Every structure is written in structure tokens, then in C-alpha cells.
Amino acid sequence: MPARSAAGARTRSGPGRPHASPLGRDCAAVTAATRRVLTRGNSPDPALLTAQAQACLIACRRSHDLCEQHTRQRTRCRLCADATGRAADACREVLAVLGS
């Protein structure tokens, strides 16, 4: 599920933990919403599922691209880039299943 890897990596903050960037927070919110829509299971609308998965892919790619720029300087950015890359892959898999 896309939300688990990206949302978990991007929203943890507190003492000694970084705050997520606005793109990271957007990615976490979109992936969490995508998980809820995909797992609801009550007569899903294929067009809605496709649109949600496409939005998730865009959010993951944008966050990934930002984090990827800083992977050499910051471990948290490497972790973010890895998580959002996996989430983007999961979105692509969902879209493939949906036939998009």
C-alpha cells in the first residue's frame, strides 16, 4: 500500500527528528487518502480509483524528486527518497491493475 511507506517516513517528527517539508506532508496526506479509498471495498468506482492513484503517484514523485536532491547530505532525505520511491512504485502497480 502506498500510504504505509511514504506516510510513515514523512510524518514522524519530534525531538531529534526532522519536520517534513510541505511536499512531504502533502505526499503523506495523499498516500493516506489513497489507502483509505483503495481499501474501502464498497462498489469502487474505477474512474475515482484511477484518479486517486494518479494523484498519489504525482505526490510521491514530487516528494521523491525533492528528497533525492539531498540524499548525500542528509540521511533523512535518503530515507524519504527510498520510501517515496517505493510508494510511487506501488501507485504504478495499482494503476497497472486498474488498466491505466
Secondary structure, DSSP 8 states (H G I E B T S, - for coil): -HHHHHHHHHH--BTTB----HHHHHHHHHHHHHHHHHHH-SS--HHHHHHHHHHHHHHHHHHHHHHHTTTTT-HHHHHHHHHHHHHHHHHHHHHHHHT-
